Amino acid sequence: MALKATIFRVGLQVSDIDRHYYATHDLTVARHPSETDERMMVRLLAFALHADPALAFTRGLSTGDEPDLWRHADDGTLAQWIEVGLPEPKRLRRACGRAREVAVFAYGGHAAELWWSRHADLLDGLANLSVVNVPQLASRELAGLVQRSMMLDCTVDAGSAWLGDGATTVEVALDEWKRPEPAT
C-alpha cells in the first residue's frame, strides 16, 4: 500500500519590502511521504520569496517533469520555474529553456556547497537562472515551525527573510550564489 501525502494548511502573510509586495495567501501544502519537514519549509520560504497570486505548488516529488513551484503567465507560457534542493544541471538547462525565470533554493549545508562547487561552471552560462543557498541552521530552524495548521508571517528585506509563527521567528540570511543576467 502506497503512503499518502500529508496535508498542511498554511495562512501566509507576506511583506516583501524589496519587491513592494504585500499579501495574504491561504495555501494547502502536500508533503510527499519521502519529504522532510525541512524541505517542505524551504518550499514555503521559496513561495514567500516569489509570492504572487499565480504562483502554485506542483506535484513536485511525485513527477519528474515539474518543479516544486511554478507560475504561468496570462498567455499560458511558463514564467517561473522554482526548484528546491540540489537538482542536476541537465534538468536546470531544460528548465531554463522552458521558463523565463528559473530559481534554485539549495539547502543542506556542506552537501549544498559541494553541489555548487561541482556545478557552478556548468550553470554559469544559464542567463535566466538564480541560485540561492538557505543556510543549514536556518533551514533546520524552519522545520521547527511545522504544524498541520500554520499561521506564518514572512518579512523580506535586503536579502534576508524572517519567517515566524507569532511565538518563534527564524531569520534566513539568503546566500545568493548566482543572479540571473540582466535582459538585453
C-alpha positions as CSV (number, residue, x, y, z in Angstrom):
1,M,0.0,0.0,0.0
2,A,1.4,3.4,-1.0
3,L,1.8,6.1,1.6
4,K,-0.3,9.2,1.0
5,A,0.9,12.8,1.2
6,T,0.3,14.7,4.5
7,I,-1.7,17.8,4.0
8,F,-0.8,21.1,5.7
9,R,-2.9,24.3,5.8
10,V,-0.9,27.5,5.8
11,G,-2.0,31.0,6.2
12,L,1.0,33.0,4.9
13,Q,1.2,36.8,5.3
14,V,4.0,38.1,3.0
15,S,5.5,41.6,3.5
16,D,8.2,41.8,0.8
17,I,9.8,45.2,1.2
18,D,12.3,44.5,-1.6
19,R,9.5,43.9,-4.2
20,H,6.8,46.1,-2.6
21,Y,4.5,43.0,-2.4
22,Y,2.1,42.7,0.5
23,A,-0.5,39.9,0.5
24,T,-2.0,37.0,2.4
25,H,-2.0,33.6,0.9
26,D,-4.2,30.6,2.0
27,L,-2.2,27.6,1.0
28,T,-2.7,23.9,1.0
29,V,0.7,22.1,1.0
30,A,1.1,18.4,0.4
31,R,4.2,16.9,1.9
32,H,5.3,13.8,0.0
33,P,6.0,10.8,2.3
34,S,9.7,11.0,1.4
35,E,9.9,14.7,2.0
36,T,11.2,16.1,5.3
37,D,9.8,19.0,7.3
38,E,12.9,20.9,6.5
39,R,12.5,20.6,2.7
40,M,8.8,21.4,2.9
41,M,9.6,24.6,4.9
42,V,12.2,25.6,2.3
43,R,9.5,25.2,-0.3
44,L,7.3,27.5,1.7
45,L,10.1,30.0,2.0
46,A,10.6,29.9,-1.7
47,F,6.9,30.6,-2.2
48,A,7.1,33.6,0.2
49,L,10.2,35.0,-1.6
50,H,8.5,34.7,-5.0
51,A,4.9,35.2,-3.8
52,D,2.4,36.0,-6.5
53,P,-1.3,35.1,-6.9
54,A,-0.4,32.9,-9.8
55,L,2.4,31.0,-8.1
56,A,1.5,27.4,-7.4
57,F,2.9,24.3,-5.8
58,T,3.1,21.4,-8.2
59,R,3.1,17.7,-7.7
60,G,6.9,18.2,-7.2
61,L,8.5,14.9,-6.0
62,S,5.7,12.9,-7.5
63,T,6.7,13.8,-11.0
64,G,9.9,14.2,-12.8
65,D,8.8,16.9,-15.2
66,E,7.6,19.5,-12.8
67,P,9.4,21.8,-10.4
68,D,8.4,22.4,-6.8
69,L,6.7,25.7,-7.7
70,W,5.7,27.4,-10.9
71,R,3.9,30.4,-12.3
72,H,2.3,30.6,-15.6
73,A,1.9,34.0,-17.4
74,D,-1.5,35.2,-18.6
75,D,-0.8,33.9,-22.1
76,G,-0.1,30.4,-20.7
77,T,3.7,30.4,-21.1
78,L,5.8,29.3,-18.1
79,A,7.0,32.5,-16.4
80,Q,8.8,30.9,-13.3
81,W,10.2,27.5,-12.5
82,I,11.4,27.1,-8.9
83,E,13.4,24.1,-7.6
84,V,14.2,23.2,-4.0
85,G,17.2,21.1,-3.3
86,L,20.2,20.1,-5.4
87,P,18.9,19.4,-9.0
88,E,21.0,18.1,-11.8
89,P,22.4,20.7,-14.2
90,K,20.7,18.9,-17.2
91,R,17.3,19.4,-15.5
92,L,18.1,23.1,-15.0
93,R,19.2,23.6,-18.6
94,R,15.9,22.1,-19.7
95,A,14.0,24.4,-17.3
96,C,15.9,27.5,-18.5
97,G,14.7,26.6,-22.0
98,R,11.1,26.3,-20.9
99,A,10.7,29.2,-18.4
100,R,11.6,32.9,-18.5
101,E,12.9,32.7,-14.9
102,V,14.4,29.7,-13.1
103,A,15.3,29.7,-9.4
104,V,17.0,27.1,-7.2
105,F,16.8,27.1,-3.4
106,A,19.7,24.9,-2.3
107,Y,19.9,23.7,1.3
108,G,21.8,21.1,3.2
109,G,24.9,22.7,4.4
110,H,28.1,21.0,3.2
111,A,26.2,18.9,0.6
112,A,24.8,22.1,-1.0
113,E,28.3,23.7,-1.0
114,L,29.7,20.6,-2.7
115,W,26.9,20.6,-5.3
116,W,27.6,24.3,-6.1
117,S,31.4,23.8,-6.3
118,R,30.8,20.9,-8.7
119,H,28.2,22.6,-10.9
120,A,28.8,26.3,-10.7
121,D,30.8,26.5,-14.0
122,L,28.1,24.5,-15.8
123,L,25.3,26.7,-14.5
124,D,27.1,30.0,-15.0
125,G,26.1,30.2,-18.7
126,L,22.3,29.9,-17.9
127,A,21.3,33.6,-18.1
128,N,17.8,33.2,-16.6
129,L,18.9,31.1,-13.6
130,S,19.3,32.3,-10.0
131,V,20.7,30.1,-7.2
132,V,20.2,30.9,-3.6
133,N,21.6,28.9,-0.6
134,V,19.5,28.6,2.5
135,P,21.9,28.2,5.4
136,Q,21.7,24.9,7.2
137,L,21.0,26.3,10.6
138,A,18.1,28.4,9.2
139,S,16.5,25.5,7.3
140,R,16.6,23.3,10.4
141,E,15.1,26.1,12.5
142,L,12.3,26.5,9.8
143,A,11.5,22.8,10.3
144,G,10.8,23.6,13.9
145,L,7.8,25.8,12.9
146,V,5.9,22.9,11.3
147,Q,2.4,22.2,12.4
148,R,-0.6,20.7,10.5
149,S,-2.2,24.1,10.5
150,M,0.1,27.1,10.4
151,M,-0.3,30.9,10.5
152,L,3.0,32.4,9.3
153,D,4.3,35.8,8.7
154,C,7.2,36.4,6.3
155,T,9.0,39.7,6.0
156,V,11.6,40.1,3.3
157,D,14.1,43.0,3.3
158,A,17.6,43.5,1.9
159,G,18.3,39.8,1.0
160,S,17.1,38.4,4.3
161,A,13.8,36.8,5.3
162,W,12.1,36.5,8.7
163,L,9.5,33.7,8.9
164,G,7.6,33.3,12.1
165,D,4.5,31.9,13.7
166,G,3.9,34.5,16.4
167,A,5.9,32.7,19.0
168,T,9.1,31.9,17.1
169,T,10.8,33.8,14.3
170,V,13.5,32.4,12.1
171,E,15.9,34.7,10.3
172,V,17.2,33.4,7.0
173,A,20.1,35.4,5.6
174,L,20.0,34.2,2.0
175,D,23.3,33.5,0.3
176,E,23.0,34.4,-3.3
177,W,25.3,32.2,-5.4
178,K,24.1,33.2,-8.8
179,R,22.0,36.0,-10.1
180,P,20.2,36.0,-13.4
181,E,21.8,38.1,-16.1
182,P,20.1,41.3,-17.0
183,A,17.8,41.2,-20.0
184,T,19.3,42.9,-23.1
